[in-house]
Amino acid sequence: MNNRKFFNPNYGVFCCNHVFKQKREVLVVIRDDDWQFLCGEDDDDECHLICVEHLLARDPSLNTMAELNNQTGAMRIHMNADWEYFELEPCRG
């Protein structure tokens, strides 16, 4: 029996402006209260809410991120690299 998780294609996620405009690939995925699919650069604060199916159509390997637990993330150095997983720091304040 396969218990692998997959994203609902219509599920809403946030992505940075570079990923939204297809200028850069997704290199960082964060799961906190929301999902964020980012290029990893800090040079633009604009984000967009989109259906995850648009990102999966460009990079089907992103479906593996559905396995992330809350308050965790993953990053890679380029699109074909292995993902490195991390835990998010708790918010203070």
Residue pairs with C-beta under 8 A, 6 or more apart in sequence:
4 67
5 66
5 67
6 63
6 66
7 52
7 53
7 56
7 62
7 63
7 65
7 66
8 52
9 51
9 52
9 53
9 56
10 51
10 52
10 53
11 35
11 51
11 52
12 49
12 50
12 51
12 52
13 34
13 35
13 36
13 37
13 49
13 50
13 51
13 52
13 55
14 34
14 35
14 36
14 37
14 47
14 48
14 49
14 50
15 26
15 36
15 37
15 38
15 47
15 48
15 50
15 55
16 24
16 36
16 37
16 38
16 39
16 41
16 44
16 46
16 47
16 48
17 44
17 46
17 47
17 48
18 24
18 39
18 41
18 44
19 25
19 26
19 37
19 38
19 39
19 55
20 47
20 48
20 50
22 58
23 39
24 39
24 41
25 39
25 58
25 59
25 78
25 79
26 37
26 38
26 39
26 55
26 59
26 62
26 79
27 38
27 39
27 40
27 75
27 76
27 77
27 78
27 79
28 36
28 37
28 38
28 39
28 40
28 73
28 74
28 75
29 35
29 36
29 37
29 38
29 62
29 65
29 68
29 73
29 74
29 75
30 36
30 38
30 73
30 88
31 65
31 68
31 69
31 70
31 71
31 72
31 73
32 70
32 71
32 88
33 70
35 52
35 65
36 47
37 52
37 55
37 62
37 65
40 75
52 62
55 62
56 62
56 63
59 79
64 83
65 74
65 83
68 74
68 85
71 87
71 88
71 90
72 85
72 86
72 87
72 88
73 85
73 86
73 87
73 88
74 83
74 84
74 85
74 86
75 83
75 84
75 86
76 82
76 83
76 84
